[in-house]
Amino acid sequence: MTVAVVLLAVAVVIVVALMAAAGAATLARLEGSTWPSALTRAALTFTTVITLAAAVTAALTPLLP
């Protein structure tokens, strides 16, 4: 059961990171930036969301039984 919950949580985090990256790329393109610049912003946003999820997980781990 625990493995299923962990896999589901990882899947949700990845989906949220992809959605945030797509939003960042769309906003960058609407501002008039080039495709490489928009993809760079998307990649940066994706890695930031993944890093934030890892930091929150590390912070909450001691609270779990």
ABEGO torsion letter per residue (X at the ends): XAAAAAAAAAAAAAAAAAAAAAAAAAAAAAAGBBAAAAAAAAAAAAAAAAAAAAAAAAAAAAABX
